[in-house]
């Protein structure tokens, strides 16, 4: 039940005016409050307390209101009936949105033959969580891992392999694709090719020119280069899949990137030229996306560079055209670094001007950076940009150290689940647009606003229910709730509103913070409301077990939306 919406709708209907309800954290005076009398007093020709008195008398007539009272200069506090809360508190269900959409989500964006780094962490975590939220509220989604598999890096990697193994037949112009070549690439070694080739290209003009030549011929269909590319592409896709599994994110619907988009370039170019959108500038072909109303600089969108090569801009526009053909989505949402905002503004304008896809149906959700304690982008001890595996390994080591210090013995799967929760929850806890500090020690604490604390609470609830699986407790139609029980149920009844708001505002942090607030109330309930103790009567025990069940199910749903795993013990 969406408690907030239900109460808000009924109050609006009863008073006949627009009412903005607030949910105070301290429920001592009421479950909801409003300043509606203060807002409407002047237009009604009355002082706020006088108007509030009229409103309170009307609110008292609602069958779910236990008490409506006036505070201060005219605030109204509303307290709900306990039997109404008890009757309507239930575990969450998937929400049938009134306006289901088809949404394409672009996140991940991993690169072929390049190890994943810290910059891929937030796009993966936030993108996956928002995908889960969208599906939960009833939308149809398609997730796209727009892999980097077509541009300059491919030329550099192939040129580097040629430098290491010039004897291979892949580099001959007469290479037969049916040829079986005895050449295997070690996955770990593959990750070193691009950094080495990129560094050499900066100091060796000949190597740079060779890489450019190979890229152009690769994109023109050179059979040897393409066969070699297919070999290391397979290795990269396996590595990406391992990362997806390690992060516990949903499998992508499409692992299609620049190479796939390049297949649509001719179709897009026909559209652009028919509208006279492409013009020459300094040897390149560009699209003017500047508007007369722009006050900030707006560079042209690069269709082809001065060497006549396809660009990142052109394949991104072709990718939009592809998605329109495949999915015909109502929305296309990109999850990338906030620093790419200009590029996506240009892309959205180019797509809109060409008629390929409407500007209003695009969204770019830009995320902030992950920083170290010094406030600068996080790096490893050797000063290099941290790899994604480095981040997860550091969290795992910190969890293992805490477990050892506590004298506990937990298996590797449990430690992995805890460390993953530490990293993902810490990311989701923050507004996606903000930067945050990554500190393995603090995020792996079992207390406070952390992923391990969330899992510990879930394990605690599961433990209670596991002890009574064979017992039968009939859920009471009526139950006298104490304050801790009541506060917990009201928080549970706020879950649907939280999820819907998280979707509408593209705010995944709302789910994480809701989960933490829920866990605090669960643990207060656990400490103050004994369940299995001998002096607890059957009716009270049954009532509290019912609360435990729906609290566990609600928390489990929130945990699943965040892509965390609950271990059996902690």
C-alpha positions in Angstrom: 0.0 0.0 0.0 1.2 3.5 -0.9 0.3 5.0 2.5 1.3 8.5 1.6 -0.8 8.6 -1.6 -3.8 7.0 0.1 -3.9 9.5 3.0 -3.0 12.4 0.7 -5.8 11.6 -1.7 -8.4 11.2 1.0 -7.3 14.4 2.8 -7.4 16.4 -0.4 -10.8 15.0 -1.3 -12.2 15.8 2.2 -10.9 19.3 2.5 -11.4 20.2 -1.2 -8.1 22.0 -1.4 -4.6 21.0 -2.5 -2.8 19.6 0.6 0.9 19.0 0.9 1.5 16.3 3.5 4.8 15.8 5.3 6.0 12.7 7.1 7.8 13.8 10.3 10.6 11.6 11.6 9.3 12.1 15.1 5.8 10.6 15.2 5.0 11.5 18.8 2.5 14.2 17.6 1.3 12.6 14.4 2.1 10.4 11.4 1.5 13.2 8.9 1.5 17.0 9.2 0.5 19.9 6.9 0.6 23.7 6.8 -2.5 23.8 4.5 -4.4 26.2 6.9 -1.5 28.6 6.9 -1.2 28.5 3.1 -5.0 29.1 2.6 -5.8 31.4 5.5 -5.4 34.7 3.6 -7.5 33.6 0.6 -10.2 32.3 3.0 -10.2 35.6 4.9 -9.4 33.8 8.2 -6.5 33.5 10.6 -4.6 30.2 10.3 -5.7 28.7 13.6 -9.3 29.5 12.9 -9.1 27.8 9.5 -7.1 24.9 10.9 -10.0 24.3 13.4 -12.4 23.9 10.5 -10.1 21.5 8.7 -9.4 19.4 11.8 -13.2 18.8 12.4 -13.5 17.6 8.8 -10.4 15.4 9.1 -11.7 13.7 12.2 -14.6 12.3 10.0 -12.1 10.2 8.0 -12.3 6.5 9.1 -8.6 6.1 9.2 -7.9 9.2 11.4 -7.4 8.6 15.1 -6.7 12.2 15.9 -6.3 15.5 14.1 -4.8 18.4 16.2 -3.4 21.9 15.8 0.1 22.9 16.7 1.8 26.3 16.8 0.4 29.0 14.5 -1.8 26.6 12.5 0.1 23.4 11.7 -2.2 20.3 11.6 -1.0 16.9 12.8 -2.8 13.7 11.7 -2.5 10.5 13.6 -3.7 7.3 12.0 -5.8 4.6 13.6 -3.8 1.6 14.8 -6.3 -0.9 13.4 -6.0 0.8 9.9 -2.2 0.4 10.0 -2.4 -3.2 11.2 -5.0 -4.2 8.5 -3.1 -2.6 5.6 0.5 -3.3 6.4 1.7 -6.0 3.9 4.8 -7.1 2.0 5.5 -5.2 -1.2 4.3 -6.3 -4.6 5.3 -5.3 -8.1 3.7 -2.0 -9.0 1.5 -1.8 -12.0 2.2 1.7 -13.3 -0.6 3.5 -15.1 1.7 4.5 -17.9 4.1 1.7 -18.7 7.0 2.7 -20.9 9.6 1.0 -23.0 13.0 2.3 -21.9 16.4 1.8 -23.4 19.2 2.1 -20.8 22.8 2.7 -21.8 25.3 1.8 -19.0 28.4 -0.2 -18.5 30.0 0.8 -21.8 33.0 -1.5 -21.3 35.9 -1.4 -23.7 37.2 -4.4 -25.7 40.7 -5.5 -24.7 40.9 -3.0 -21.9 40.5 -3.9 -18.2 37.6 -2.3 -16.4 38.5 0.5 -14.2 37.0 2.6 -11.4 35.1 4.7 -13.9 33.0 1.7 -14.8 31.8 1.1 -11.2 29.1 3.8 -10.9 27.7 3.4 -14.3 27.3 -0.4 -13.7 25.9 -0.1 -10.1 23.5 2.9 -10.7 22.4 1.8 -14.2 21.6 -1.7 -12.9 19.7 -0.5 -9.9 17.7 1.9 -11.9 16.9 -0.9 -14.4 15.7 -3.0 -11.5 13.5 -0.2 -10.2 12.0 0.5 -13.6 11.1 -3.1 -14.0 9.7 -3.3 -10.5 7.3 -0.4 -11.1 6.1 -2.0 -14.4 8.2 -0.6 -17.2 9.7 -2.7 -20.0 13.5 -2.1 -20.2 16.3 -3.0 -22.5 19.9 -2.6 -21.1 22.7 -1.8 -23.6 26.3 -2.3 -22.9 27.6 0.0 -25.6 31.1 -1.5 -25.9 34.1 0.3 -27.3 35.0 -2.0 -30.2 35.5 0.0 -33.3 37.7 3.1 -33.1 41.3 4.0 -32.6 41.9 1.5 -29.7 41.3 -1.4 -32.1 44.0 -0.1 -34.5 46.4 0.3 -31.6 45.8 -3.2 -30.2 46.2 -4.9 -33.6 49.3 -2.8 -34.4 50.8 -3.9 -31.0 50.1 -7.6 -31.7 51.7 -7.1 -35.1 54.8 -5.6 -33.4 55.0 -8.6 -31.0 54.2 -11.3 -33.6 54.9 -10.0 -37.1 55.1 -13.6 -38.4 51.3 -14.1 -37.9 49.3 -14.5 -41.1 46.6 -12.0 -39.9 48.6 -9.1 -41.3 48.8 -10.4 -44.9 46.5 -8.8 -47.4 45.7 -12.3 -48.8 44.7 -13.8 -45.5 42.0 -16.5 -45.8 39.4 -16.3 -43.0 39.2 -20.1 -43.1 42.8 -20.4 -42.0 43.3 -22.0 -38.6 46.0 -20.0 -36.8 47.9 -21.5 -33.8 47.9 -18.3 -31.7 46.3 -17.9 -28.3 46.1 -14.7 -26.3 46.4 -14.7 -22.5 43.5 -12.6 -21.0 45.9 -11.0 -18.5 48.4 -10.2 -21.2 45.6 -8.8 -23.4 44.9 -6.1 -20.8 48.5 -4.8 -21.2 48.3 -4.3 -25.0 46.4 -1.1 -25.2 48.3 0.8 -22.4 51.6 -0.2 -24.0 50.5 0.6 -27.6 49.0 4.0 -26.5 52.2 5.0 -24.7 54.3 4.0 -27.8 52.1 5.9 -30.2 52.7 9.1 -28.2 56.5 8.9 -28.9 56.7 7.0 -32.1 55.1 8.7 -35.2 55.6 5.6 -37.4 53.8 3.4 -35.0 51.0 5.9 -34.6 50.6 6.1 -38.4 50.6 2.3 -38.7 47.9 2.0 -36.0 45.8 4.6 -38.0 46.3 2.7 -41.2 45.3 -0.6 -39.5 42.2 1.0 -38.0 41.0 2.3 -41.4 41.6 -1.0 -43.1 40.0 -2.9 -40.2 36.9 -0.8 -40.5 37.0 -1.4 -44.3 36.8 -5.2 -43.7 40.4 -6.4 -43.8 39.9 -10.2 -43.3 43.1 -10.7 -41.2 42.5 -7.8 -38.9 38.9 -8.8 -38.4 39.8 -12.4 -37.6 42.3 -11.2 -35.0 39.7 -8.8 -33.6 37.2 -11.6 -33.3 39.7 -13.6 -31.3 40.4 -10.9 -28.7 36.7 -9.8 -28.7 35.7 -13.2 -27.4 38.2 -13.0 -24.6 37.0 -9.5 -23.7 33.3 -10.5 -23.7 34.1 -13.4 -21.3 35.9 -10.9 -19.0 33.0 -8.5 -19.1 30.6 -11.3 -18.3 32.8 -12.2 -15.3 32.6 -8.6 -14.1 28.9 -8.6 -14.5 28.6 -11.7 -12.3 31.1 -10.4 -9.7 29.1 -7.1 -9.4 25.8 -9.1 -9.4 24.2 -6.9 -12.0 21.6 -8.2 -14.4 22.9 -9.6 -17.7 22.8 -7.0 -20.4 20.1 -7.4 -23.1 22.6 -6.2 -25.7 26.4 -6.3 -25.7 26.5 -4.1 -28.8 28.6 -1.1 -29.3 30.3 1.0 -31.9 30.9 -1.8 -34.4 27.2 -2.6 -34.4 26.3 1.1 -34.7 28.7 1.5 -37.7 26.4 -0.8 -39.7 23.8 2.0 -39.6 26.0 4.9 -40.6 25.0 4.8 -44.2 21.3 5.0 -43.3 21.9 7.9 -40.9 24.1 9.8 -43.4 21.3 9.6 -46.0 19.0 11.3 -43.5 21.5 13.9 -42.6 22.4 14.8 -46.1 18.7 14.9 -47.2 18.3 17.6 -44.5 21.5 19.4 -45.5 22.8 19.0 -42.0 26.4 18.0 -42.8 29.0 20.7 -43.8 32.7 20.8 -44.1 34.9 22.5 -41.5 38.7 22.4 -41.5 38.7 19.2 -43.5 36.2 17.5 -41.2 32.5 17.0 -41.7 30.3 18.4 -38.9 26.8 19.1 -37.8 25.8 22.5 -36.4 23.8 21.9 -33.2 24.0 25.5 -31.8 20.8 27.3 -31.1 20.1 31.0 -31.3 19.2 30.9 -27.6 22.6 29.4 -26.5 24.6 31.6 -24.2 27.4 29.0 -23.6 29.7 27.7 -26.3 28.2 24.8 -28.3 30.8 23.2 -30.6 29.6 21.4 -33.8 28.9 17.7 -33.7 31.7 15.8 -35.4 30.4 13.4 -38.2 33.8 12.5 -39.7 37.2 13.7 -38.7 39.7 15.4 -41.0 41.1 12.0 -42.1 37.6 10.9 -43.2 37.2 8.4 -40.4 34.1 7.6 -38.4 34.0 9.2 -35.0 32.6 8.5 -31.6 30.0 11.1 -32.3 28.8 9.5 -35.6 28.5 6.0 -34.1 26.6 7.3 -31.1 24.1 8.9 -33.4 23.9 5.7 -35.4 23.4 3.8 -32.2 20.3 5.9 -31.5 19.0 5.1 -34.9 19.6 1.4 -34.3 17.7 1.5 -31.0 14.8 3.2 -32.6 14.6 0.4 -35.1 15.1 -2.4 -32.6 13.2 -1.3 -29.5 11.2 1.8 -30.5 11.7 3.1 -26.9 9.7 5.8 -25.2 12.9 6.9 -23.4 16.6 6.4 -24.0 18.6 7.0 -20.8 22.4 7.2 -20.6 24.4 6.6 -17.3 27.9 8.1 -17.7 30.4 10.4 -16.1 28.9 13.9 -15.5 31.8 15.3 -17.5 30.3 13.9 -20.7 27.3 16.2 -20.4 28.3 18.3 -23.4 28.6 15.3 -25.7 25.2 14.0 -24.9 23.6 17.5 -25.2 25.1 17.6 -28.7 23.9 14.0 -29.5 20.4 14.8 -28.4 20.2 17.9 -30.5 21.6 16.1 -33.6 19.1 13.3 -33.2 16.2 15.7 -32.7 17.2 18.0 -35.7 17.5 14.9 -38.0 14.2 13.5 -36.9 15.8 10.3 -35.8 14.7 10.6 -32.1 13.0 13.4 -30.2 15.1 15.5 -27.8 12.4 15.4 -25.1 12.7 11.6 -24.8 16.4 11.5 -24.1 18.0 11.6 -20.6 21.6 11.8 -19.5 22.2 10.8 -15.8 25.7 12.0 -15.1 27.5 10.7 -12.0 30.2 12.2 -9.9 33.7 10.8 -9.3 34.9 8.4 -6.7 37.6 10.1 -4.6 40.2 9.1 -2.1 40.6 10.6 1.3 42.5 13.5 -0.2 39.4 14.5 -2.2 41.1 13.7 -5.6 40.0 10.8 -7.9 40.8 7.5 -6.2 44.1 5.8 -7.1 45.9 2.7 -6.0 49.0 3.0 -3.8 51.3 3.0 -6.9 49.5 6.1 -8.1 47.6 4.5 -11.0 43.9 4.7 -11.6 42.2 1.9 -9.7 40.9 -1.0 -11.7 37.3 -2.2 -10.9 38.8 -5.4 -9.6 41.1 -3.4 -7.3 38.1 -1.7 -5.7 36.4 -5.0 -5.0 39.6 -6.7 -3.8 40.3 -3.9 -1.4 36.8 -4.1 0.1 37.1 -7.9 0.3 40.4 -7.6 2.2 38.9 -5.1 4.6 36.0 -7.4 5.3 38.2 -10.3 5.9 40.3 -8.3 8.3 37.2 -7.3 10.3 36.0 -10.8 10.4 39.3 -12.1 11.7 39.5 -9.4 14.3 36.0 -10.3 15.6 37.0 -13.9 16.0 34.3 -15.1 13.6 34.7 -17.7 10.8 32.9 -16.9 7.6 33.3 -18.7 4.3 34.5 -17.0 1.1 31.0 -16.7 -0.4 29.8 -14.8 2.7 32.8 -12.5 2.7 32.3 -11.8 -1.0 28.6 -11.0 -0.4 29.5 -8.6 2.4 32.2 -6.8 0.5 30.0 -6.4 -2.5 27.3 -4.9 -0.4 29.8 -2.6 1.2 30.9 -1.2 -2.2 27.5 -1.1 -3.9 25.5 0.3 -0.9 28.2 3.0 -0.4 27.8 4.0 -4.1 24.0 4.0 -4.0 23.8 5.9 -0.7 25.0 9.1 -2.4 23.2 11.3 -4.8 24.3 9.9 -8.2 25.4 13.4 -9.3 27.7 14.0 -6.3 31.3 12.8 -5.7 32.0 10.6 -2.7 35.0 9.2 -0.8 35.9 5.6 -1.1 37.4 4.3 2.2 37.5 0.4 2.4 37.7 0.5 6.2 34.6 2.7 6.8 32.3 1.2 4.2 32.9 -2.3 5.6 31.9 -1.5 9.1 29.1 -3.7 10.4 27.5 -0.7 12.1 26.2 2.6 10.8 25.0 3.5 7.3 26.8 0.6 5.5 26.0 -2.3 3.3 27.2 -4.9 5.9 24.7 -3.4 8.4 21.9 -3.8 5.9 22.8 -7.5 5.3 23.3 -8.1 9.1 19.7 -7.0 9.7 18.4 -9.2 6.9 20.3 -12.2 8.3 18.8 -11.5 11.7 15.2 -11.5 10.4 15.9 -14.7 8.4 17.3 -16.3 11.6 14.1 -15.5 13.5 11.8 -17.0 10.8 14.0 -20.1 10.3 13.5 -21.0 14.0 9.7 -21.0 13.6 9.3 -22.5 10.1 7.7 -25.7 11.5 5.4 -23.8 13.9 1.9 -22.4 12.9 1.0 -18.9 14.0 -2.3 -17.5 12.9 -2.1 -13.8 11.9 -4.4 -11.9 14.2 -7.1 -9.7 12.7 -6.6 -7.3 15.6 -3.4 -6.5 17.5 -2.4 -4.0 20.1 0.7 -2.4 18.7 3.3 -0.6 20.8 5.3 2.4 19.5 8.2 0.4 18.1 5.9 -2.0 16.2 3.8 0.8 14.9 6.7 2.9 13.7 8.1 -0.1 11.8 4.8 -0.9 10.1 4.4 2.7 8.9 7.9 2.7 7.5 7.1 -0.6 5.7 4.0 1.1 4.2 6.1 3.9 2.8 8.1 1.5 0.6 5.9 1.8 -2.5 6.0 5.6 -2.4 9.8 5.5 -2.0 10.3 3.3 -5.0 8.0 5.3 -7.2 9.7 8.6 -6.1 13.1 7.0 -6.8 12.0 6.1 -10.3 10.4 9.5 -11.0 13.4 11.5 -9.7 16.0 9.0 -11.1 17.2 8.9 -7.5 18.6 5.5 -6.6 19.9 6.9 -3.3 16.3 7.0 -2.0 16.3 3.2 -2.0 19.5 2.9 -0.1 18.5 5.5 2.5 15.1 3.9 2.9 16.7 0.5 3.5 18.9 2.0 6.2 16.0 3.8 8.0 14.0 0.5 7.8 16.9 -1.4 9.3 17.2 1.0 12.2 13.5 0.5 13.0 13.8 -3.2 12.6 16.7 -3.4 15.1 14.9 -1.1 17.6 11.9 -3.5 17.3 14.1 -6.5 17.7 15.7 -5.2 20.9 12.5 -3.9 22.5 10.0 -6.5 21.4 10.9 -10.1 22.4 9.4 -12.8 20.3 10.6 -16.3 21.3 11.0 -15.6 25.0 9.0 -17.8 27.3 7.1 -15.0 28.9 5.7 -13.8 25.5 2.1 -15.0 25.0 1.0 -16.7 21.8 -1.0 -13.7 20.5 1.8 -11.3 20.9 4.3 -13.8 19.4 2.1 -14.3 16.4 1.7 -10.6 15.9 5.4 -9.9 16.1 6.2 -12.8 13.8 3.8 -11.3 11.2 5.7 -8.0 11.5 9.0 -9.8 11.1 7.8 -11.6 8.0 6.6 -8.4 6.2 9.7 -6.5 7.4 11.9 -9.2 6.0 10.1 -9.3 2.7 10.2 -5.5 2.4 13.9 -5.3 3.2 14.6 -8.3 0.9 12.9 -6.4 -2.0 14.9 -3.3 -1.3 18.1 -5.4 -1.2 17.3 -7.0 -4.5 16.6 -3.6 -6.1 20.2 -2.7 -5.1 21.6 -5.9 -6.5 22.9 -7.1 -3.1 23.1 -10.7 -1.9 22.0 -11.8 1.6 24.3 -14.5 3.1 23.0 -17.3 5.3 25.0 -16.0 8.3 27.2 -13.1 9.5 
